[in-house]
Amino acid sequence: MENSLGKLFAITSFGESHGRCVGIIVDGCPAGLPITGEDIQREADKRKPGTSMAATKRAEEDKVEILSGTLNGMTTGAPICLLIWNRDIDSSEYEKARFLARPGHADYTAFIKYGGFNDFRGGGRFSGRITAAFVMAGAIAKKLLDTIGVEVLAHTIELGGIKAEPKELDEIKGTMEKNPFKCADLKAAEAMAKAIEKVKQEGDSVGGIIEGIALNVPAGLGEPVFDTLEGGLAKALFAIPAVKGVEFGSGFSAARKRGSENNDPFTIKNGKIVTVANNAGGILGGISNGMPLVVRVAIKPTSSIAKSQQTVDLKDMKGASLQVAGRHDVCIVPRAAVVVESMIAVTLCDFAMRAELIPRVIK
């Protein structure tokens, strides 16, 4: 497995869904950054289970522990080790169906790659549970980005086929936290709630789309041609379980436009070069152009559903049927929004440090 991401601001993920803990090591964080357990806990609370009607009822407290890398509320420059203990574990249903590959999950591929020695309980390393650690790293990255004026946010723009109406940035900021779906369109959020309830009763699941936005990103971030800003962000975002698509700016819709529609004309505003539109999503040639970074992430429906599904027994090599039991999200989109924010922040931190915009010591 490749469990590390980043070059100067690097993170290493560890832990499993039903193991003792999940955690992250953040290496390369500059010394002198004010950071407390409360700062990290505030972010972790945004994705912990049991917080919405769409979420699993697994009752994890997700209490953050800082094991190293800080002293008196400041980073020391040493690796920062953060973890969350797994407390509410019930592996009984996974033990019963040990060799039945759950459709949509990595059970089969992990079994093949690791010769059956992989931790199968709750998906092990392939569970969304590991993203709790991504969020802890994201909390530090956000604090670092704040020192250069960069802000990162993510909101739900589609869930279960229900699309939110486009909103201006100020409305997104002011409204997205007013409902459990992180949706800036309150009318759409009401429809999403009804859809979730219906799907839940049917024993099924739904997916959706999250839009991530980074503001005040300096122009010049990115290392073409093989380490572009889009490439780095896509790699980080695809590390989130259930992500099946990533697009920037106008994305796939650009294929249906003319150049005169999709190009972003340049102009000067307050002595600064900007673009009139932002179809590029803030990136040109793999390098940030100073406009807001806009990326959309497609989240597939939760794979664990109560409906009976066709599968195979990996041990006996026979056909079988499976009805997944246990505690699962009907839709992970609301909890995934902060994970998207975190992976954007982690990536931008690394590129900003490589561009020498964030110093080794914060003063």
C-alpha positions in Angstrom: 0.0 0.0 0.0 1.0 3.6 -0.5 -0.2 5.4 2.6 1.6 8.7 2.3 0.7 11.9 0.3 2.6 15.1 -0.3 6.3 16.1 -0.6 7.0 19.0 1.8 3.7 18.9 3.7 3.3 15.2 3.9 0.7 13.0 5.6 0.8 9.3 6.4 -2.5 7.5 7.2 -2.8 4.5 9.5 -5.5 2.4 11.1 -8.6 0.4 10.1 -12.3 0.7 10.5 -12.5 -2.0 13.3 -8.9 -1.8 14.5 -7.9 0.0 17.7 -7.7 3.4 16.1 -7.4 5.5 13.0 -4.8 8.2 12.7 -2.5 10.4 10.7 1.1 11.6 10.9 1.7 15.1 9.5 5.3 15.6 8.6 6.8 18.9 7.4 4.4 21.3 9.2 6.3 24.5 10.0 7.2 25.3 13.6 5.3 28.1 15.4 1.8 27.4 14.1 -0.8 27.9 16.9 -2.8 24.7 17.1 -4.9 23.1 19.8 -6.9 19.9 20.3 -10.0 22.0 20.1 -9.0 23.4 16.7 -8.7 19.8 15.3 -11.8 18.5 17.2 -14.0 21.2 15.7 -13.2 19.8 12.3 -13.4 16.2 13.3 -16.9 16.8 14.7 -18.2 17.7 11.3 -17.8 14.2 9.9 -18.3 12.0 13.0 -21.0 9.3 12.7 -24.6 9.6 14.0 -24.9 13.4 13.3 -27.6 13.3 10.6 -30.5 11.2 9.4 -28.4 9.9 6.5 -25.5 8.8 8.7 -24.7 5.4 10.3 -25.7 5.0 13.9 -22.2 3.8 14.9 -21.8 5.9 18.0 -18.2 7.0 17.9 -17.1 10.0 20.0 -14.2 10.6 17.6 -12.2 12.4 20.3 -8.9 13.7 18.9 -5.6 13.0 20.6 -2.4 14.8 19.8 0.5 12.4 20.5 3.5 14.5 19.2 4.6 17.6 17.4 3.1 20.3 19.6 4.2 22.0 22.8 2.3 24.7 24.7 -0.3 25.0 21.9 2.3 25.5 19.1 3.8 23.2 16.5 7.4 22.3 17.1 8.5 21.4 13.6 8.5 17.7 14.5 6.1 15.1 13.0 2.6 15.6 14.4 0.8 12.3 15.3 -2.9 12.5 15.6 -5.3 9.6 16.4 -8.9 8.8 17.2 -9.7 5.5 19.1 -12.4 3.2 17.7 -14.7 2.6 20.6 -18.1 1.4 19.2 -17.0 -1.7 17.2 -19.3 -4.6 16.3 -17.6 -7.0 13.9 -20.1 -9.9 14.3 -21.9 -9.3 11.0 -18.5 -9.2 9.1 -17.4 -12.4 10.8 -20.6 -14.2 9.6 -20.1 -13.1 6.0 -16.3 -13.3 6.0 -15.9 -14.6 2.5 -18.9 -13.1 0.8 -17.7 -10.2 -1.3 -20.0 -7.2 -0.8 -20.9 -5.7 -4.2 -19.5 -2.2 -4.6 -16.9 -2.7 -1.8 -13.2 -3.5 -2.1 -13.6 -7.0 -0.4 -12.8 -8.9 -3.6 -9.9 -6.7 -4.8 -8.3 -6.5 -1.3 -8.7 -10.3 -0.9 -6.8 -10.9 -4.2 -4.1 -8.2 -3.6 -3.3 -9.2 0.0 -3.9 -13.0 -0.3 -6.8 -13.0 2.1 -4.8 -11.4 5.0 -6.5 -8.0 4.7 -8.6 -6.8 7.6 -12.1 -7.4 6.3 -14.0 -6.0 9.3 -16.0 -3.0 8.3 -13.9 -2.7 5.1 -10.6 -2.4 7.1 -8.3 0.1 5.3 -10.8 0.7 2.6 -13.5 2.0 4.9 -14.7 5.6 5.0 -13.7 5.5 8.6 -10.1 6.3 7.7 -11.2 9.7 6.5 -11.6 10.8 10.1 -7.8 11.0 10.0 -7.8 13.0 6.8 -9.9 15.6 8.5 -7.5 15.9 11.4 -4.7 16.6 8.9 -7.0 19.0 7.1 -7.5 21.0 10.3 -3.8 21.7 10.5 -3.6 22.5 6.8 -6.4 25.0 7.0 -4.7 26.8 9.9 -1.5 27.0 7.8 -3.4 28.3 4.7 -5.0 30.9 6.9 -1.5 32.4 7.4 -1.5 33.3 3.7 -5.2 34.2 3.4 -6.4 31.0 1.7 -9.9 29.8 2.7 -11.4 26.4 1.7 -15.0 25.3 1.9 -17.2 22.5 0.4 -20.9 22.2 0.0 -23.4 19.7 -1.4 -24.8 20.7 -4.9 -26.6 17.4 -5.6 -27.9 14.5 -3.6 -30.0 11.5 -4.8 -30.6 13.3 -8.1 -31.9 16.5 -6.4 -29.9 19.4 -7.7 -29.3 22.6 -5.7 -29.8 26.0 -7.4 -26.5 27.8 -8.0 -25.8 30.4 -5.3 -23.5 33.3 -4.8 -20.5 32.8 -2.6 -21.8 34.8 0.3 -25.0 32.9 0.3 -23.2 29.6 0.2 -21.1 30.6 3.2 -24.1 31.8 5.2 -26.5 29.0 4.4 -24.7 25.7 4.0 -24.3 25.1 7.7 -28.0 25.7 8.4 -29.0 22.1 7.4 -27.4 18.7 7.8 -26.8 18.2 4.1 -24.3 21.2 3.8 -26.5 22.5 1.0 -26.8 26.3 0.3 -30.2 25.8 -1.3 -32.6 25.3 1.6 -35.5 24.3 -0.6 -33.3 21.6 -2.2 -32.2 20.5 1.3 -35.8 19.8 2.3 -36.3 17.7 -0.8 -33.0 15.9 0.0 -34.4 15.0 3.5 -37.5 13.5 2.0 -35.5 11.5 -0.5 -33.2 10.2 2.2 -36.2 9.0 4.3 -37.7 7.2 1.3 -34.5 5.5 0.3 -33.9 4.5 3.9 -37.2 2.8 4.1 -36.5 0.9 0.9 -33.2 -0.4 2.2 -31.2 1.4 -0.5 -28.7 4.3 -0.7 -27.9 7.3 -2.8 -24.9 9.4 -3.8 -24.3 13.0 -4.8 -21.9 15.7 -5.8 -19.8 18.0 -3.5 -18.3 21.3 -4.8 -15.1 22.4 -3.2 -14.0 26.0 -3.4 -10.6 27.5 -2.4 -10.5 31.3 -2.2 -7.5 33.7 -2.5 -5.3 30.9 -3.9 -2.0 32.6 -5.0 -1.2 32.4 -8.7 1.7 30.1 -9.6 0.9 26.9 -7.6 1.6 23.7 -9.5 4.5 21.8 -11.0 3.9 20.9 -14.7 4.0 18.6 -16.4 3.6 15.5 -14.3 2.8 17.2 -11.0 0.1 19.7 -11.9 -2.2 21.3 -9.4 -5.2 19.4 -10.8 -3.2 16.2 -10.7 -2.3 16.6 -7.1 -5.8 17.6 -6.1 -7.3 14.7 -8.0 -5.0 12.2 -6.4 -5.9 13.4 -3.0 -9.6 13.5 -3.7 -9.6 10.0 -5.2 -8.1 8.7 -1.9 -11.5 9.4 -0.4 -13.5 6.1 -0.5 -16.6 6.4 -2.7 -15.2 9.2 -4.9 -15.7 8.2 -8.6 -15.3 11.4 -10.4 -13.5 14.8 -10.2 -13.8 17.8 -12.4 -12.5 21.3 -12.4 -14.3 24.5 -13.5 -16.6 23.8 -16.3 -15.4 20.2 -16.3 -17.0 17.8 -18.7 -19.5 20.4 -19.9 -16.5 22.1 -21.6 -16.6 19.3 -24.1 -20.0 20.6 -25.3 -18.9 24.3 -25.6 -17.2 26.3 -28.2 -13.8 27.9 -27.4 -15.5 31.4 -27.4 -17.8 30.1 -24.6 -15.3 28.3 -22.5 -12.3 30.6 -22.6 -12.0 33.0 -19.7 -11.2 36.5 -21.0 -8.5 38.4 -19.0 -9.0 41.9 -17.5 -7.4 44.0 -14.8 -9.3 44.8 -11.6 -7.8 46.9 -8.8 -4.4 46.5 -10.4 -4.6 42.7 -10.5 -4.9 40.4 -13.5 -8.2 38.4 -13.2 -10.5 36.6 -15.6 -14.0 37.7 -16.4 -15.4 34.1 -16.0 -13.9 31.1 -14.3 -14.5 28.1 -16.6 -10.9 27.0 -15.9 -11.8 26.6 -12.2 -8.8 28.7 -11.2 -6.2 26.5 -12.9 -4.5 27.0 -16.3 -1.7 24.7 -17.6 -1.7 22.9 -14.3 -0.9 26.1 -12.4 -3.2 28.2 -10.3 -4.1 31.5 -12.0 -5.3 33.4 -8.8 -9.0 32.9 -9.4 -11.1 30.8 -7.0 -10.3 27.1 -7.3 -13.5 25.2 -8.1 -13.6 21.4 -8.1 -16.6 19.0 -8.0 -16.5 15.5 -6.6 -18.9 12.7 -7.5 -19.7 10.4 -4.6 -21.2 7.0 -5.4 -24.2 5.6 -3.5 -23.2 3.8 -0.2 -22.3 0.3 -1.2 -23.7 -1.4 2.0 -27.5 -1.7 1.5 -30.2 -3.9 3.0 -31.4 -5.2 -0.3 -30.5 -8.7 -1.3 -27.6 -8.7 -3.8 -25.9 -11.3 -6.0 -22.3 -12.2 -5.0 -19.8 -15.0 -4.7 -18.2 -16.9 -1.8 -14.4 -16.2 -2.2 -13.5 -19.3 -0.3 -15.8 -21.9 -1.8 -15.9 -20.2 -5.2 -19.7 -20.6 -5.4 -22.5 -18.1 -6.2 -24.3 -16.7 -3.2 -26.7 -13.9 -2.2 -26.0 -11.3 0.4 -28.1 -8.9 2.4 -25.7 -6.5 4.2 -26.5 -6.1 7.9 -24.9 -3.7 10.4 -24.8 0.1 10.7 -24.3 2.0 7.5 -24.9 5.5 6.0 -27.8 5.9 3.6 -25.7 8.6 2.0 -22.2 9.7 2.9 -22.3 13.0 1.0 -23.1 15.3 4.0 -20.2 13.8 6.1 -17.9 13.8 3.1 -18.0 17.5 2.6 -15.5 18.3 5.3 -13.3 15.4 4.0 -13.2 17.1 0.5 -12.3 20.4 2.2 -9.5 18.7 4.1 -7.9 17.0 1.1 -8.0 20.2 -0.9 -6.4 22.0 2.1 -3.7 19.4 2.5 -2.8 19.5 -1.2 -2.7 23.3 -1.4 -0.5 23.4 1.7 2.0 21.1 0.0 2.1 23.1 -3.2 2.3 26.5 -1.3 5.3 25.2 0.7 6.9 24.0 -2.5 6.4 27.5 -3.9 8.0 28.9 -0.7 4.9 30.9 0.1 4.7 29.2 3.6 8.0 29.5 5.6 9.5 26.7 7.7 8.9 28.8 10.8 5.7 30.8 11.4 6.4 34.2 13.1 
